Amino acid sequence: MNTDKIIKDFKAVEFMREVRDKISEDIKEMNFEQIKKYFEERKLNLAKNE
């Protein structure tokens, strides 16, 4: 078992809810094209951080 990347006290459900709520807040007043761009940029930023 790889324990190198375990984060102590990490709560997956809580984390997913926080991410979902942040995304919902960020995109609530965007049109489709803006939402599409938001997710494209988010995907690129996540890829850079890996």
mmCIF entry with sequence, helices, sheets and N, C-alpha, C, O atoms, coordinates in Angstrom:
data_MODEL
# 
_entry.id   MODEL 
# 
_entity.id                         1 
_entity.type                       polymer 
_entity.pdbx_number_of_molecules   1 
# 
_entity_poly.entity_id                      1 
_entity_poly.type                           'polypeptide(L)' 
_entity_poly.nstd_linkage                   no 
_entity_poly.nstd_monomer                   no 
_entity_poly.pdbx_seq_one_letter_code       MNTDKIIKDFKAVEFMREVRDKISEDIKEMNFEQIKKYFEERKLNLAKNE 
_entity_poly.pdbx_seq_one_letter_code_can   MNTDKIIKDFKAVEFMREVRDKISEDIKEMNFEQIKKYFEERKLNLAKNE 
_entity_poly.pdbx_strand_id                 A 
# 
loop_
_entity_poly_seq.entity_id 
_entity_poly_seq.num 
_entity_poly_seq.mon_id 
_entity_poly_seq.hetero 
1 1  MET n 
1 2  ASN n 
1 3  THR n 
1 4  ASP n 
1 5  LYS n 
1 6  ILE n 
1 7  ILE n 
1 8  LYS n 
1 9  ASP n 
1 10 PHE n 
1 11 LYS n 
1 12 ALA n 
1 13 VAL n 
1 14 GLU n 
1 15 PHE n 
1 16 MET n 
1 17 ARG n 
1 18 GLU n 
1 19 VAL n 
1 20 ARG n 
1 21 ASP n 
1 22 LYS n 
1 23 ILE n 
1 24 SER n 
1 25 GLU n 
1 26 ASP n 
1 27 ILE n 
1 28 LYS n 
1 29 GLU n 
1 30 MET n 
1 31 ASN n 
1 32 PHE n 
1 33 GLU n 
1 34 GLN n 
1 35 ILE n 
1 36 LYS n 
1 37 LYS n 
1 38 TYR n 
1 39 PHE n 
1 40 GLU n 
1 41 GLU n 
1 42 ARG n 
1 43 LYS n 
1 44 LEU n 
1 45 ASN n 
1 46 LEU n 
1 47 ALA n 
1 48 LYS n 
1 49 ASN n 
1 50 GLU n 
# 
_struct_asym.id          A 
_struct_asym.entity_id   1 
# 
loop_
_struct_conf.conf_type_id 
_struct_conf.id 
_struct_conf.pdbx_PDB_helix_id 
_struct_conf.beg_label_comp_id 
_struct_conf.beg_label_asym_id 
_struct_conf.beg_label_seq_id 
_struct_conf.pdbx_beg_PDB_ins_code 
_struct_conf.end_label_comp_id 
_struct_conf.end_label_asym_id 
_struct_conf.end_label_seq_id 
_struct_conf.pdbx_end_PDB_ins_code 
_struct_conf.beg_auth_comp_id 
_struct_conf.beg_auth_asym_id 
_struct_conf.beg_auth_seq_id 
_struct_conf.end_auth_comp_id 
_struct_conf.end_auth_asym_id 
_struct_conf.end_auth_seq_id 
_struct_conf.pdbx_PDB_helix_class 
_struct_conf.details 
_struct_conf.pdbx_PDB_helix_length 
HELX_P HELX_P1 AA1 ALA A 12 ? ILE A 27 ? ALA A 12 ILE A 27 1 ? 16 
HELX_P HELX_P2 AA2 PHE A 32 ? LYS A 48 ? PHE A 32 LYS A 48 1 ? 17 
# 
_struct_conf_type.id          HELX_P 
_struct_conf_type.criteria    ? 
_struct_conf_type.reference   ? 
# 
loop_
_atom_site.group_PDB 
_atom_site.id 
_atom_site.type_symbol 
_atom_site.label_atom_id 
_atom_site.label_alt_id 
_atom_site.label_comp_id 
_atom_site.label_asym_id 
_atom_site.label_entity_id 
_atom_site.label_seq_id 
_atom_site.pdbx_PDB_ins_code 
_atom_site.Cartn_x 
_atom_site.Cartn_y 
_atom_site.Cartn_z 
_atom_site.occupancy 
_atom_site.B_iso_or_equiv 
_atom_site.pdbx_formal_charge 
_atom_site.auth_seq_id 
_atom_site.auth_comp_id 
_atom_site.auth_asym_id 
_atom_site.auth_atom_id 
_atom_site.pdbx_PDB_model_num 
ATOM 1   N N  . MET A 1 1  ? 0.842   -1.186 0.000   1.00 0.00 ? 1  MET A N  1 
ATOM 2   C CA . MET A 1 1  ? 0.000   0.000  0.000   1.00 0.00 ? 1  MET A CA 1 
ATOM 3   C C  . MET A 1 1  ? 0.885   1.246  0.000   1.00 0.00 ? 1  MET A C  1 
ATOM 4   O O  . MET A 1 1  ? 1.827   1.351  0.786   1.00 0.00 ? 1  MET A O  1 
ATOM 5   N N  . ASN A 1 2  ? 0.575   2.174  -0.878  1.00 0.00 ? 2  ASN A N  1 
ATOM 6   C CA . ASN A 1 2  ? 1.354   3.408  -0.985  1.00 0.00 ? 2  ASN A CA 1 
ATOM 7   C C  . ASN A 1 2  ? 0.801   4.426  0.008   1.00 0.00 ? 2  ASN A C  1 
ATOM 8   O O  . ASN A 1 2  ? -0.307  4.933  -0.168  1.00 0.00 ? 2  ASN A O  1 
ATOM 9   N N  . THR A 1 3  ? 1.566   4.720  1.042   1.00 0.00 ? 3  THR A N  1 
ATOM 10  C CA . THR A 1 3  ? 1.114   5.662  2.069   1.00 0.00 ? 3  THR A CA 1 
ATOM 11  C C  . THR A 1 3  ? 1.804   7.014  1.945   1.00 0.00 ? 3  THR A C  1 
ATOM 12  O O  . THR A 1 3  ? 1.631   7.872  2.811   1.00 0.00 ? 3  THR A O  1 
ATOM 13  N N  . ASP A 1 4  ? 2.584   7.220  0.885   1.00 0.00 ? 4  ASP A N  1 
ATOM 14  C CA . ASP A 1 4  ? 3.316   8.474  0.710   1.00 0.00 ? 4  ASP A CA 1 
ATOM 15  C C  . ASP A 1 4  ? 2.402   9.685  0.553   1.00 0.00 ? 4  ASP A C  1 
ATOM 16  O O  . ASP A 1 4  ? 2.748   10.785 0.985   1.00 0.00 ? 4  ASP A O  1 
ATOM 17  N N  . LYS A 1 5  ? 1.250   9.491  -0.058  1.00 0.00 ? 5  LYS A N  1 
ATOM 18  C CA . LYS A 1 5  ? 0.374   10.612 -0.373  1.00 0.00 ? 5  LYS A CA 1 
ATOM 19  C C  . LYS A 1 5  ? -0.870  10.681 0.513   1.00 0.00 ? 5  LYS A C  1 
ATOM 20  O O  . LYS A 1 5  ? -1.811  11.405 0.186   1.00 0.00 ? 5  LYS A O  1 
ATOM 21  N N  . ILE A 1 6  ? -0.895  9.963  1.599   1.00 0.00 ? 6  ILE A N  1 
ATOM 22  C CA . ILE A 1 6  ? -2.050  10.006 2.501   1.00 0.00 ? 6  ILE A CA 1 
ATOM 23  C C  . ILE A 1 6  ? -2.038  11.320 3.267   1.00 0.00 ? 6  ILE A C  1 
ATOM 24  O O  . ILE A 1 6  ? -1.019  11.719 3.830   1.00 0.00 ? 6  ILE A O  1 
ATOM 25  N N  . ILE A 1 7  ? -3.185  11.981 3.277   1.00 0.00 ? 7  ILE A N  1 
ATOM 26  C CA . ILE A 1 7  ? -3.328  13.237 4.002   1.00 0.00 ? 7  ILE A CA 1 
ATOM 27  C C  . ILE A 1 7  ? -4.091  12.942 5.281   1.00 0.00 ? 7  ILE A C  1 
ATOM 28  O O  . ILE A 1 7  ? -5.231  12.477 5.245   1.00 0.00 ? 7  ILE A O  1 
ATOM 29  N N  . LYS A 1 8  ? -3.454  13.215 6.405   1.00 0.00 ? 8  LYS A N  1 
ATOM 30  C CA . LYS A 1 8  ? -4.062  12.923 7.703   1.00 0.00 ? 8  LYS A CA 1 
ATOM 31  C C  . LYS A 1 8  ? -5.379  13.681 7.846   1.00 0.00 ? 8  LYS A C  1 
ATOM 32  O O  . LYS A 1 8  ? -5.455  14.868 7.529   1.00 0.00 ? 8  LYS A O  1 
ATOM 33  N N  . ASP A 1 9  ? -6.398  13.003 8.317   1.00 0.00 ? 9  ASP A N  1 
ATOM 34  C CA . ASP A 1 9  ? -7.727  13.560 8.564   1.00 0.00 ? 9  ASP A CA 1 
ATOM 35  C C  . ASP A 1 9  ? -8.430  14.063 7.311   1.00 0.00 ? 9  ASP A C  1 
ATOM 36  O O  . ASP A 1 9  ? -9.314  14.915 7.404   1.00 0.00 ? 9  ASP A O  1 
ATOM 37  N N  . PHE A 1 10 ? -8.055  13.551 6.139   1.00 0.00 ? 10 PHE A N  1 
ATOM 38  C CA . PHE A 1 10 ? -8.714  13.947 4.903   1.00 0.00 ? 10 PHE A CA 1 
ATOM 39  C C  . PHE A 1 10 ? -10.097 13.318 4.849   1.00 0.00 ? 10 PHE A C  1 
ATOM 40  O O  . PHE A 1 10 ? -10.256 12.116 5.058   1.00 0.00 ? 10 PHE A O  1 
ATOM 41  N N  . LYS A 1 11 ? -11.085 14.138 4.569   1.00 0.00 ? 11 LYS A N  1 
ATOM 42  C CA . LYS A 1 11 ? -12.468 13.677 4.469   1.00 0.00 ? 11 LYS A CA 1 
ATOM 43  C C  . LYS A 1 11 ? -12.931 13.875 3.028   1.00 0.00 ? 11 LYS A C  1 
ATOM 44  O O  . LYS A 1 11 ? -13.192 15.001 2.603   1.00 0.00 ? 11 LYS A O  1 
ATOM 45  N N  . ALA A 1 12 ? -13.031 12.782 2.284   1.00 0.00 ? 12 ALA A N  1 
ATOM 46  C CA . ALA A 1 12 ? -13.338 12.849 0.854   1.00 0.00 ? 12 ALA A CA 1 
ATOM 47  C C  . ALA A 1 12 ? -14.700 13.481 0.586   1.00 0.00 ? 12 ALA A C  1 
ATOM 48  O O  . ALA A 1 12 ? -14.813 14.339 -0.290  1.00 0.00 ? 12 ALA A O  1 
ATOM 49  N N  . VAL A 1 13 ? -15.727 13.079 1.315   1.00 0.00 ? 13 VAL A N  1 
ATOM 50  C CA . VAL A 1 13 ? -17.074 13.598 1.079   1.00 0.00 ? 13 VAL A CA 1 
ATOM 51  C C  . VAL A 1 13 ? -17.115 15.091 1.365   1.00 0.00 ? 13 VAL A C  1 
ATOM 52  O O  . VAL A 1 13 ? -17.681 15.861 0.589   1.00 0.00 ? 13 VAL A O  1 
ATOM 53  N N  . GLU A 1 14 ? -16.524 15.494 2.465   1.00 0.00 ? 14 GLU A N  1 
ATOM 54  C CA . GLU A 1 14 ? -16.487 16.917 2.820   1.00 0.00 ? 14 GLU A CA 1 
ATOM 55  C C  . GLU A 1 14 ? -15.744 17.720 1.753   1.00 0.00 ? 14 GLU A C  1 
ATOM 56  O O  . GLU A 1 14 ? -16.182 18.802 1.363   1.00 0.00 ? 14 GLU A O  1 
ATOM 57  N N  . PHE A 1 15 ? -14.626 17.187 1.288   1.00 0.00 ? 15 PHE A N  1 
ATOM 58  C CA . PHE A 1 15 ? -13.846 17.850 0.243   1.00 0.00 ? 15 PHE A CA 1 
ATOM 59  C C  . PHE A 1 15 ? -14.657 17.996 -1.037  1.00 0.00 ? 15 PHE A C  1 
ATOM 60  O O  . PHE A 1 15 ? -14.680 19.071 -1.638  1.00 0.00 ? 15 PHE A O  1 
ATOM 61  N N  . MET A 1 16 ? -15.324 16.924 -1.459  1.00 0.00 ? 16 MET A N  1 
ATOM 62  C CA . MET A 1 16 ? -16.121 16.971 -2.689  1.00 0.00 ? 16 MET A CA 1 
ATOM 63  C C  . MET A 1 16 ? -17.263 17.978 -2.572  1.00 0.00 ? 16 MET A C  1 
ATOM 64  O O  . MET A 1 16 ? -17.571 18.681 -3.535  1.00 0.00 ? 16 MET A O  1 
ATOM 65  N N  . ARG A 1 17 ? -17.883 18.048 -1.418  1.00 0.00 ? 17 ARG A N  1 
ATOM 66  C CA . ARG A 1 17 ? -18.955 19.033 -1.218  1.00 0.00 ? 17 ARG A CA 1 
ATOM 67  C C  . ARG A 1 17 ? -18.421 20.458 -1.313  1.00 0.00 ? 17 ARG A C  1 
ATOM 68  O O  . ARG A 1 17 ? -19.059 21.325 -1.910  1.00 0.00 ? 17 ARG A O  1 
ATOM 69  N N  . GLU A 1 18 ? -17.258 20.697 -0.730  1.00 0.00 ? 18 GLU A N  1 
ATOM 70  C CA . GLU A 1 18 ? -16.651 22.036 -0.800  1.00 0.00 ? 18 GLU A CA 1 
ATOM 71  C C  . GLU A 1 18 ? -16.329 22.415 -2.240  1.00 0.00 ? 18 GLU A C  1 
ATOM 72  O O  . GLU A 1 18 ? -16.588 23.542 -2.662  1.00 0.00 ? 18 GLU A O  1 
ATOM 73  N N  . VAL A 1 19 ? -15.765 21.474 -2.992  1.00 0.00 ? 19 VAL A N  1 
ATOM 74  C CA . VAL A 1 19 ? -15.426 21.736 -4.392  1.00 0.00 ? 19 VAL A CA 1 
ATOM 75  C C  . VAL A 1 19 ? -16.699 21.993 -5.194  1.00 0.00 ? 19 VAL A C  1 
ATOM 76  O O  . VAL A 1 19 ? -16.763 22.935 -5.985  1.00 0.00 ? 19 VAL A O  1 
ATOM 77  N N  . ARG A 1 20 ? -17.706 21.155 -4.987  1.00 0.00 ? 20 ARG A N  1 
ATOM 78  C CA . ARG A 1 20 ? -18.980 21.318 -5.698  1.00 0.00 ? 20 ARG A CA 1 
ATOM 79  C C  . ARG A 1 20 ? -19.605 22.672 -5.405  1.00 0.00 ? 20 ARG A C  1 
ATOM 80  O O  . ARG A 1 20 ? -20.077 23.355 -6.314  1.00 0.00 ? 20 ARG A O  1 
ATOM 81  N N  . ASP A 1 21 ? -19.607 23.061 -4.132  1.00 0.00 ? 21 ASP A N  1 
ATOM 82  C CA . ASP A 1 21 ? -20.196 24.341 -3.745  1.00 0.00 ? 21 ASP A CA 1 
ATOM 83  C C  . ASP A 1 21 ? -19.427 25.517 -4.329  1.00 0.00 ? 21 ASP A C  1 
ATOM 84  O O  . ASP A 1 21 ? -20.031 26.509 -4.737  1.00 0.00 ? 21 ASP A O  1 
ATOM 85  N N  . LYS A 1 22 ? -18.106 25.417 -4.375  1.00 0.00 ? 22 LYS A N  1 
ATOM 86  C CA . LYS A 1 22 ? -17.299 26.494 -4.958  1.00 0.00 ? 22 LYS A CA 1 
ATOM 87  C C  . LYS A 1 22 ? -17.566 26.627 -6.444  1.00 0.00 ? 22 LYS A C  1 
ATOM 88  O O  . LYS A 1 22 ? -17.732 27.737 -6.948  1.00 0.00 ? 22 LYS A O  1 
ATOM 89  N N  . ILE A 1 23 ? -17.610 25.506 -7.151  1.00 0.00 ? 23 ILE A N  1 
ATOM 90  C CA . ILE A 1 23 ? -17.882 25.545 -8.583  1.00 0.00 ? 23 ILE A CA 1 
ATOM 91  C C  . ILE A 1 23 ? -19.278 26.116 -8.833  1.00 0.00 ? 23 ILE A C  1 
ATOM 92  O O  . ILE A 1 23 ? -19.458 26.942 -9.727  1.00 0.00 ? 23 ILE A O  1 
ATOM 93  N N  . SER A 1 24 ? -20.251 25.686 -8.060  1.00 0.00 ? 24 SER A N  1 
ATOM 94  C CA . SER A 1 24 ? -21.615 26.198 -8.223  1.00 0.00 ? 24 SER A CA 1 
ATOM 95  C C  . SER A 1 24 ? -21.659 27.703 -8.049  1.00 0.00 ? 24 SER A C  1 
ATOM 96  O O  . SER A 1 24 ? -22.322 28.405 -8.813  1.00 0.00 ? 24 SER A O  1 
ATOM 97  N N  . GLU A 1 25 ? -20.957 28.196 -7.052  1.00 0.00 ? 25 GLU A N  1 
ATOM 98  C CA . GLU A 1 25 ? -20.912 29.639 -6.800  1.00 0.00 ? 25 GLU A CA 1 
ATOM 99  C C  . GLU A 1 25 ? -20.206 30.371 -7.951  1.00 0.00 ? 25 GLU A C  1 
ATOM 100 O O  . GLU A 1 25 ? -20.652 31.432 -8.389  1.00 0.00 ? 25 GLU A O  1 
ATOM 101 N N  . ASP A 1 26 ? -19.110 29.796 -8.429  1.00 0.00 ? 26 ASP A N  1 
ATOM 102 C CA . ASP A 1 26 ? -18.336 30.422 -9.504  1.00 0.00 ? 26 ASP A CA 1 
ATOM 103 C C  . ASP A 1 26 ? -19.126 30.545 -10.804 1.00 0.00 ? 26 ASP A C  1 
ATOM 104 O O  . ASP A 1 26 ? -19.001 31.546 -11.509 1.00 0.00 ? 26 ASP A O  1 
ATOM 105 N N  . ILE A 1 27 ? -19.938 29.536 -11.130 1.00 0.00 ? 27 ILE A N  1 
ATOM 106 C CA . ILE A 1 27 ? -20.582 29.503 -12.449 1.00 0.00 ? 27 ILE A CA 1 
ATOM 107 C C  . ILE A 1 27 ? -22.051 29.899 -12.445 1.00 0.00 ? 27 ILE A C  1 
ATOM 108 O O  . ILE A 1 27 ? -22.694 29.866 -13.494 1.00 0.00 ? 27 ILE A O  1 
ATOM 109 N N  . LYS A 1 28 ? -22.592 30.269 -11.305 1.00 0.00 ? 28 LYS A N  1 
ATOM 110 C CA . LYS A 1 28 ? -24.046 30.456 -11.205 1.00 0.00 ? 28 LYS A CA 1 
ATOM 111 C C  . LYS A 1 28 ? -24.622 31.481 -12.172 1.00 0.00 ? 28 LYS A C  1 
ATOM 112 O O  . LYS A 1 28 ? -25.784 31.360 -12.558 1.00 0.00 ? 28 LYS A O  1 
ATOM 113 N N  . GLU A 1 29 ? -23.856 32.479 -12.573 1.00 0.00 ? 29 GLU A N  1 
ATOM 114 C CA . GLU A 1 29 ? -24.402 33.494 -13.481 1.00 0.00 ? 29 GLU A CA 1 
ATOM 115 C C  . GLU A 1 29 ? -23.717 33.501 -14.840 1.00 0.00 ? 29 GLU A C  1 
ATOM 116 O O  . GLU A 1 29 ? -23.788 34.486 -15.575 1.00 0.00 ? 29 GLU A O  1 
ATOM 117 N N  . MET A 1 30 ? -23.059 32.406 -15.169 1.00 0.00 ? 30 MET A N  1 
ATOM 118 C CA . MET A 1 30 ? -22.367 32.310 -16.459 1.00 0.00 ? 30 MET A CA 1 
ATOM 119 C C  . MET A 1 30 ? -23.283 31.689 -17.509 1.00 0.00 ? 30 MET A C  1 
ATOM 120 O O  . MET A 1 30 ? -24.179 30.904 -17.198 1.00 0.00 ? 30 MET A O  1 
ATOM 121 N N  . ASN A 1 31 ? -23.030 32.064 -18.756 1.00 0.00 ? 31 ASN A N  1 
ATOM 122 C CA . ASN A 1 31 ? -23.724 31.390 -19.852 1.00 0.00 ? 31 ASN A CA 1 
ATOM 123 C C  . ASN A 1 31 ? -22.917 30.152 -20.238 1.00 0.00 ? 31 ASN A C  1 
ATOM 124 O O  . ASN A 1 31 ? -21.857 29.888 -19.669 1.00 0.00 ? 31 ASN A O  1 
ATOM 125 N N  . PHE A 1 32 ? -23.428 29.400 -21.207 1.00 0.00 ? 32 PHE A N  1 
ATOM 126 C CA . PHE A 1 32 ? -22.796 28.134 -21.570 1.00 0.00 ? 32 PHE A CA 1 
ATOM 127 C C  . PHE A 1 32 ? -21.345 28.312 -22.004 1.00 0.00 ? 32 PHE A C  1 
ATOM 128 O O  . PHE A 1 32 ? -20.476 27.553 -21.575 1.00 0.00 ? 32 PHE A O  1 
ATOM 129 N N  . GLU A 1 33 ? -21.076 29.295 -22.840 1.00 0.00 ? 33 GLU A N  1 
ATOM 130 C CA . GLU A 1 33 ? -19.718 29.504 -23.330 1.00 0.00 ? 33 GLU A CA 1 
ATOM 131 C C  . GLU A 1 33 ? -18.758 29.852 -22.194 1.00 0.00 ? 33 GLU A C  1 
ATOM 132 O O  . GLU A 1 33 ? -17.620 29.381 -22.180 1.00 0.00 ? 33 GLU A O  1 
ATOM 133 N N  . GLN A 1 34 ? -19.203 30.665 -21.250 1.00 0.00 ? 34 GLN A N  1 
ATOM 134 C CA . GLN A 1 34 ? -18.367 31.025 -20.102 1.00 0.00 ? 34 GLN A CA 1 
ATOM 135 C C  . GLN A 1 34 ? -18.101 29.801 -19.221 1.00 0.00 ? 34 GLN A C  1 
ATOM 136 O O  . GLN A 1 34 ? -16.990 29.616 -18.723 1.00 0.00 ? 34 GLN A O  1 
ATOM 137 N N  . ILE A 1 35 ? -19.122 28.977 -19.036 1.00 0.00 ? 35 ILE A N  1 
ATOM 138 C CA . ILE A 1 35 ? -18.960 27.754 -18.229 1.00 0.00 ? 35 ILE A CA 1 
ATOM 139 C C  . ILE A 1 35 ? -17.971 26.813 -18.903 1.00 0.00 ? 35 ILE A C  1 
ATOM 140 O O  . ILE A 1 35 ? -17.103 26.235 -18.249 1.00 0.00 ? 35 ILE A O  1 
ATOM 141 N N  . LYS A 1 36 ? -18.108 26.668 -20.203 1.00 0.00 ? 36 LYS A N  1 
ATOM 142 C CA . LYS A 1 36 ? -17.194 25.809 -20.964 1.00 0.00 ? 36 LYS A CA 1 
ATOM 143 C C  . LYS A 1 36 ? -15.750 26.294 -20.803 1.00 0.00 ? 36 LYS A C  1 
ATOM 144 O O  . LYS A 1 36 ? -14.850 25.488 -20.565 1.00 0.00 ? 36 LYS A O  1 
ATOM 145 N N  . LYS A 1 37 ? -15.526 27.593 -20.930 1.00 0.00 ? 37 LYS A N  1 
ATOM 146 C CA . LYS A 1 37 ? -14.192 28.158 -20.766 1.00 0.00 ? 37 LYS A CA 1 
ATOM 147 C C  . LYS A 1 37 ? -13.688 27.957 -19.335 1.00 0.00 ? 37 LYS A C  1 
ATOM 148 O O  . LYS A 1 37 ? -12.517 27.635 -19.130 1.00 0.00 ? 37 LYS A O  1 
ATOM 149 N N  . TYR A 1 38 ? -14.560 28.145 -18.351 1.00 0.00 ? 38 TYR A N  1 
ATOM 150 C CA . TYR A 1 38 ? -14.212 27.955 -16.940 1.00 0.00 ? 38 TYR A CA 1 
ATOM 151 C C  . TYR A 1 38 ? -13.661 26.550 -16.710 1.00 0.00 ? 38 TYR A C  1 
ATOM 152 O O  . TYR A 1 38 ? -12.620 26.386 -16.073 1.00 0.00 ? 38 TYR A O  1 
ATOM 153 N N  . PHE A 1 39 ? -14.357 25.539 -17.228 1.00 0.00 ? 39 PHE A N  1 
ATOM 154 C CA . PHE A 1 39 ? -13.916 24.164 -17.016 1.00 0.00 ? 39 PHE A CA 1 
ATOM 155 C C  . PHE A 1 39 ? -12.657 23.828 -17.813 1.00 0.00 ? 39 PHE A C  1 
ATOM 156 O O  . PHE A 1 39 ? -11.829 23.040 -17.357 1.00 0.00 ? 39 PHE A O  1 
ATOM 157 N N  . GLU A 1 40 ? -12.504 24.417 -18.995 1.00 0.00 ? 40 GLU A N  1 
ATOM 158 C CA . GLU A 1 40 ? -11.277 24.198 -19.753 1.00 0.00 ? 40 GLU A CA 1 
ATOM 159 C C  . GLU A 1 40 ? -10.072 24.765 -19.003 1.00 0.00 ? 40 GLU A C  1 
ATOM 160 O O  . GLU A 1 40 ? -9.028  24.120 -18.912 1.00 0.00 ? 40 GLU A O  1 
ATOM 161 N N  . GLU A 1 41 ? -10.227 25.971 -18.471 1.00 0.00 ? 41 GLU A N  1 
ATOM 162 C CA . GLU A 1 41 ? -9.136  26.593 -17.711 1.00 0.00 ? 41 GLU A CA 1 
ATOM 163 C C  . GLU A 1 41 ? -8.867  25.837 -16.418 1.00 0.00 ? 41 GLU A C  1 
ATOM 164 O O  . GLU A 1 41 ? -7.713  25.669 -16.026 1.00 0.00 ? 41 GLU A O  1 
ATOM 165 N N  . ARG A 1 42 ? -9.904  25.391 -15.767 1.00 0.00 ? 42 ARG A N  1 
ATOM 166 C CA . ARG A 1 42 ? -9.763  24.633 -14.520 1.00 0.00 ? 42 ARG A CA 1 
ATOM 167 C C  . ARG A 1 42 ? -9.007  23.331 -14.784 1.00 0.00 ? 42 ARG A C  1 
ATOM 168 O O  . ARG A 1 42 ? -8.128  22.942 -14.014 1.00 0.00 ? 42 ARG A O  1 
ATOM 169 N N  . LYS A 1 43 ? -9.361  22.668 -15.877 1.00 0.00 ? 43 LYS A N  1 
ATOM 170 C CA . LYS A 1 43 ? -8.687  21.417 -16.242 1.00 0.00 ? 43 LYS A CA 1 
ATOM 171 C C  . LYS A 1 43 ? -7.201  21.664 -16.498 1.00 0.00 ? 43 LYS A C  1 
ATOM 172 O O  . LYS A 1 43 ? -6.359  20.879 -16.062 1.00 0.00 ? 43 LYS A O  1 
ATOM 173 N N  . LEU A 1 44 ? -6.876  22.745 -17.198 1.00 0.00 ? 44 LEU A N  1 
ATOM 174 C CA . LEU A 1 44 ? -5.470  23.064 -17.457 1.00 0.00 ? 44 LEU A CA 1 
ATOM 175 C C  . LEU A 1 44 ? -4.720  23.360 -16.168 1.00 0.00 ? 44 LEU A C  1 
ATOM 176 O O  . LEU A 1 44 ? -3.584  22.916 -16.000 1.00 0.00 ? 44 LEU A O  1 
ATOM 177 N N  . ASN A 1 45 ? -5.337  24.102 -15.254 1.00 0.00 ? 45 ASN A N  1 
ATOM 178 C CA . ASN A 1 45 ? -4.699  24.416 -13.980 1.00 0.00 ? 45 ASN A CA 1 
ATOM 179 C C  . ASN A 1 45 ? -4.476  23.172 -13.137 1.00 0.00 ? 45 ASN A C  1 
ATOM 180 O O  . ASN A 1 45 ? -3.439  23.035 -12.489 1.00 0.00 ? 45 ASN A O  1 
ATOM 181 N N  . LEU A 1 46 ? -5.440  22.270 -13.144 1.00 0.00 ? 46 LEU A N  1 
ATOM 182 C CA . LEU A 1 46 ? -5.280  21.023 -12.387 1.00 0.00 ? 46 LEU A CA 1 
ATOM 183 C C  . LEU A 1 46 ? -4.157  20.176 -12.976 1.00 0.00 ? 46 LEU A C  1 
ATOM 184 O O  . LEU A 1 46 ? -3.404  19.541 -12.237 1.00 0.00 ? 46 LEU A O  1 
ATOM 185 N N  . ALA A 1 47 ? -4.043  20.163 -14.288 1.00 0.00 ? 47 ALA A N  1 
ATOM 186 C CA . ALA A 1 47 ? -2.997  19.374 -14.951 1.00 0.00 ? 47 ALA A CA 1 
ATOM 187 C C  . ALA A 1 47 ? -1.609  19.927 -14.617 1.00 0.00 ? 47 ALA A C  1 
ATOM 188 O O  . ALA A 1 47 ? -0.657  19.162 -14.462 1.00 0.00 ? 47 ALA A O  1 
ATOM 189 N N  . LYS A 1 48 ? -1.494  21.246 -14.506 1.00 0.00 ? 48 LYS A N  1 
ATOM 190 C CA . LYS A 1 48 ? -0.213  21.862 -14.163 1.00 0.00 ? 48 LYS A CA 1 
ATOM 191 C C  . LYS A 1 48 ? 0.227   21.487 -12.747 1.00 0.00 ? 48 LYS A C  1 
ATOM 192 O O  . LYS A 1 48 ? 1.419   21.332 -12.481 1.00 0.00 ? 48 LYS A O  1 
ATOM 193 N N  . ASN A 1 49 ? -0.737  21.344 -11.848 1.00 0.00 ? 49 ASN A N  1 
ATOM 194 C CA . ASN A 1 49 ? -0.433  21.101 -10.444 1.00 0.00 ? 49 ASN A CA 1 
ATOM 195 C C  . ASN A 1 49 ? -0.136  19.649 -10.120 1.00 0.00 ? 49 ASN A C  1 
ATOM 196 O O  . ASN A 1 49 ? 0.211   19.335 -8.982  1.00 0.00 ? 49 ASN A O  1 
ATOM 197 N N  . GLU A 1 50 ? -0.262  18.758 -11.087 1.00 0.00 ? 50 GLU A N  1 
ATOM 198 C CA . GLU A 1 50 ? 0.020   17.342 -10.825 1.00 0.00 ? 50 GLU A CA 1 
ATOM 199 C C  . GLU A 1 50 ? 1.482   17.048 -10.837 1.00 0.00 ? 50 GLU A C  1 
ATOM 200 O O  . GLU A 1 50 ? 1.883   15.902 -10.633 1.00 0.00 ? 50 GLU A O  1 
# 
